[in-house]
Amino acid sequence: MCVRTLDLVNNLQVYVWVQLELDCCPELQRSSPLSHVLPPLSRATLPLVLESTKLGKFHKSISYTVNKHHRGHVLVQSQVVPVVLQLSQSQVVLSPSPSYLAQSGYRGTVTLVNPRNHPADFTWRPIITETGMAFSIRPATGSVEAYRELDCEVMWHPSFCSPLEGQFDLCVHQGNTAQLRCVAKLGSSSVQLAEKHLVFGSVPLLFPSVRTATLRNTGHNHAYFQVLDVYPLPGMVVTPTEGVVPVGGQAEVQVHLNPGAVMKFDTRVEVKEMNTQHIIQSLQTHNISYSLYKHTTC
């Protein structure tokens, strides 16, 4: 829909009645009022409202009468185009912010610009690949008023397995489609194990035991880790499989042991930091022995 005004000028010393004839032009049927009485030596305007479902050039000659006697014509011209939204940028790079909580993720903004004279409804549609999708945009759907802008928040949800790139299609209803590429840029971090050895000592056969190791982050960004082998030995489980160590904080890794046989061993639990090619630390568990409990019934 487009609205323009038709200027009326009365240079006479008498009243003038102007009437528009729009019966032959359905695209202008929403125009109102269609007539106006101008006092002597005055000016006025009549709004013309154009609505068309056909794209391309629009020309139409409309008739008007003055005092129902004098007839004239006005040529209405327009270029009918689809609604469109423009992106302020085609790629958003999200960087870490240590001031945010580790669970808050990485955040950024992309702006939708509506250069047209009509509201534009939109929907963000993620492009899901084999690696998955760790980004989200809100609002996911909405509308941008004519000649206005709208900021959308882009968020990366971090974990060890979260892909660092993702793409979205911005689908404008009855309009264009634009693509946004999202990239998460990890910051440097430094994670170390507070202890490198866990000693279970003597543990009873078929009874569970737990030991805890602590990961400490002395770097400037949150760190995301993964345990490479959560089942290093029969009867041994390491939890959690992955997690986050906040800036200046720590996280716990627990080693659960439920021995099903008499044994002694020395093994390693390897923990890897996200986006690195090396192991953070190797946690060594050793010196496992057993105790047997004898049950007597009377």
C-alpha positions in Angstrom: 0.0 0.0 0.0 1.2 3.5 -0.9 -0.3 6.8 0.0 0.2 10.1 -1.9 -1.7 13.3 -1.9 -3.3 15.2 -4.7 -2.9 19.0 -4.3 -6.0 21.1 -5.0 -5.8 24.9 -5.5 -8.7 27.3 -6.0 -7.6 30.6 -7.4 -11.2 31.8 -8.0 -13.4 34.0 -5.9 -16.1 31.4 -5.7 -16.5 28.0 -4.1 -15.4 25.0 -6.1 -16.5 21.4 -5.8 -13.9 18.8 -7.0 -14.9 15.1 -7.4 -12.7 12.2 -8.3 -14.0 9.3 -10.4 -12.2 6.1 -9.4 -14.8 3.4 -10.5 -12.5 2.3 -13.3 -9.5 1.9 -11.1 -9.7 -0.9 -8.5 -6.2 -0.3 -7.3 -7.3 3.2 -5.9 -10.5 2.1 -4.3 -9.3 2.7 -0.8 -8.8 6.4 -1.5 -11.1 8.6 0.6 -12.6 11.2 0.5 -13.3 11.4 -3.2 -14.6 14.9 -3.2 -13.9 18.3 -1.6 -15.3 21.8 -1.5 -12.7 24.5 -1.7 -13.5 28.0 -0.5 -12.4 30.9 -2.6 -8.6 31.3 -2.9 -7.8 28.2 -0.8 -5.8 25.0 -1.0 -6.6 21.4 0.0 -5.3 17.8 -0.5 -7.0 14.5 -1.4 -5.2 11.3 -0.4 -4.7 8.6 -3.0 -4.2 5.1 -1.7 -2.7 2.6 -4.1 -2.9 -1.1 -3.6 -1.8 -3.5 -6.3 -1.0 -7.2 -6.4 0.8 -6.9 -9.7 4.5 -6.1 -9.7 5.9 -3.7 -12.2 5.0 -0.3 -13.5 1.5 1.1 -12.8 -0.1 3.9 -15.0 -3.6 5.0 -14.8 -5.4 8.1 -15.9 -8.2 9.1 -13.5 -10.9 11.6 -14.2 -12.2 14.5 -12.0 -14.9 17.1 -12.4 -15.1 20.7 -11.1 -18.7 21.7 -10.1 -19.9 18.7 -12.1 -19.3 20.6 -15.3 -15.6 20.9 -16.1 -13.7 17.6 -16.6 -10.0 16.9 -16.3 -7.6 14.0 -15.9 -4.7 13.1 -13.6 -2.1 10.5 -14.5 -1.1 8.3 -11.6 2.2 6.4 -12.0 4.0 4.0 -9.6 6.5 1.2 -9.6 5.1 -1.7 -7.6 7.9 -3.7 -5.9 7.8 -6.6 -3.3 8.4 -6.0 0.4 12.1 -6.4 1.3 14.3 -6.5 4.4 18.0 -5.7 4.3 20.6 -7.1 6.7 23.1 -4.6 8.3 25.7 -7.3 7.7 25.9 -10.7 6.1 28.2 -12.2 8.8 28.1 -11.8 12.6 31.2 -12.7 14.5 30.6 -13.4 18.2 33.5 -13.0 20.6 33.7 -14.0 24.3 32.8 -11.6 27.1 34.3 -12.7 30.4 31.8 -10.4 32.2 28.9 -12.7 31.1 28.2 -15.9 33.0 29.4 -19.0 31.3 25.8 -20.1 30.7 25.0 -16.9 29.0 26.8 -17.8 25.8 28.2 -15.5 23.2 26.0 -12.6 22.0 25.8 -10.2 19.1 23.4 -8.1 17.1 22.2 -7.9 13.5 19.9 -5.1 12.3 17.0 -5.6 9.9 16.3 -2.5 7.7 13.0 -1.9 6.0 13.5 0.6 3.1 9.9 0.2 1.8 6.7 2.0 2.7 5.0 -1.2 3.9 5.5 -3.3 7.0 7.5 -6.5 6.4 6.9 -9.8 8.3 9.8 -12.1 8.6 10.9 -15.5 10.0 14.5 -16.7 10.8 15.0 -20.3 9.6 18.2 -22.1 10.7 20.1 -24.2 8.1 20.7 -27.5 9.9 23.8 -29.4 8.8 25.3 -32.7 9.9 27.3 -30.9 12.6 24.2 -29.4 14.1 23.3 -25.9 15.1 24.4 -24.0 18.2 23.1 -20.5 17.3 19.8 -18.9 17.9 18.2 -15.6 16.9 15.5 -13.7 18.6 12.9 -12.6 17.9 12.6 -15.6 15.6 9.6 -14.1 13.9 8.3 -10.5 13.8 7.5 -7.5 11.7 9.5 -4.4 10.8 7.4 -1.2 10.2 7.8 0.9 7.1 11.1 2.8 7.0 12.1 1.4 10.4 14.8 -0.9 11.8 14.8 -3.8 14.2 17.7 -5.3 16.1 17.8 -9.0 16.5 20.0 -10.8 19.1 22.3 -13.5 17.8 23.4 -16.0 20.5 25.9 -18.9 20.4 25.2 -21.7 23.0 28.6 -23.0 23.9 29.6 -26.6 24.8 32.5 -28.7 23.8 30.7 -30.2 20.8 29.0 -26.9 19.7 29.8 -26.1 16.1 31.5 -22.7 15.7 29.6 -21.7 12.5 26.0 -21.6 11.5 23.7 -20.1 8.9 20.2 -18.7 8.9 17.8 -17.7 6.1 15.9 -14.5 6.7 12.6 -15.2 5.0 10.4 -12.2 4.3 6.8 -13.1 3.8 5.9 -12.4 0.2 9.3 -10.8 -0.2 13.0 -11.6 -0.4 15.2 -14.1 1.3 18.7 -13.1 2.7 21.3 -15.3 4.4 23.2 -14.6 7.6 26.4 -16.4 8.5 27.3 -16.7 12.2 30.7 -17.4 13.6 31.8 -17.9 17.2 35.4 -16.9 17.9 36.8 -18.6 21.0 39.2 -16.7 23.3 42.3 -18.1 24.9 42.0 -19.9 28.2 44.3 -21.8 30.6 42.9 -24.9 32.4 44.9 -27.1 34.7 44.1 -29.9 37.1 44.6 -29.1 40.7 45.9 -32.6 41.3 47.4 -35.1 38.8 46.9 -38.2 40.9 43.9 -39.8 42.4 44.5 -42.6 44.8 41.7 -44.9 45.6 43.6 -47.0 48.1 41.8 -50.1 49.4 38.2 -50.4 48.2 35.7 -53.2 48.7 34.9 -55.5 45.9 31.6 -54.8 44.2 31.1 -51.6 46.3 31.2 -48.2 44.5 33.8 -45.5 45.4 34.2 -42.0 44.1 37.1 -39.6 43.9 37.0 -36.0 42.7 39.5 -34.0 40.7 39.3 -30.2 40.2 39.9 -28.3 37.0 40.9 -24.6 37.5 40.8 -21.9 34.9 43.5 -19.2 35.3 42.9 -17.7 31.8 40.8 -14.8 30.6 37.9 -16.6 29.1 35.5 -19.4 30.0 36.8 -22.8 28.9 34.9 -25.8 27.6 36.3 -29.3 28.2 35.5 -33.0 27.3 36.7 -36.2 28.9 38.1 -38.3 26.0 37.4 -41.7 27.5 34.6 -41.9 30.1 35.2 -45.6 30.6 38.9 -46.0 30.9 38.6 -49.4 32.7 35.9 -51.9 33.4 33.9 -50.7 36.4 35.2 -47.1 36.1 33.1 -44.2 34.8 34.1 -40.5 34.6 31.5 -37.7 34.9 30.6 -35.3 33.5 31.5 -36.2 30.0 31.9 -32.5 29.2 31.5 -29.1 30.9 32.6 -25.6 31.4 35.2 -24.0 33.7 34.4 -20.3 34.2 37.0 -17.5 34.3 38.8 -17.6 37.6 36.6 -20.6 38.7 36.8 -24.3 38.8 34.8 -27.4 37.9 34.8 -30.9 39.3 35.4 -34.2 37.5 34.4 -37.3 39.4 35.8 -40.8 38.9 33.4 -43.6 39.9 34.8 -47.0 40.6 32.8 -50.2 41.2 35.3 -53.0 40.8 33.9 -56.3 39.7 37.1 -58.3 40.1 40.2 -58.3 42.2 42.8 -56.1 40.5 45.5 -53.5 40.7 46.0 -50.9 38.0 47.4 -47.6 36.9 45.5 -45.7 34.2 45.0 -42.2 32.9 41.9 -40.1 32.4 42.5 -37.5 29.6 40.7 -34.2 29.5 40.7 -32.0 26.3 40.0 -28.3 26.0 37.7 -27.1 23.1 39.3 -25.8 20.0 42.8 -27.1 20.9 44.8 -30.0 19.5 46.4 -31.0 22.8 45.3 -32.6 26.0 44.8 -30.2 29.0 46.0 -32.7 31.5 46.1 -36.4 32.2 44.7 -37.5 35.5 46.4 -40.7 36.8 44.4 -43.1 38.9 46.3 -45.9 40.6 47.1 -48.1 43.6 43.8 -50.0 43.5 43.5 -53.0 45.9 40.5 -54.7 47.4 38.8 -55.9 50.6 36.5 -58.8 50.9 33.5 -58.9 53.2 32.4 -62.3 54.6 28.7 -62.7 55.4 27.8 -65.4 57.9 24.3 -66.7 58.4 23.0 -68.5 61.4 
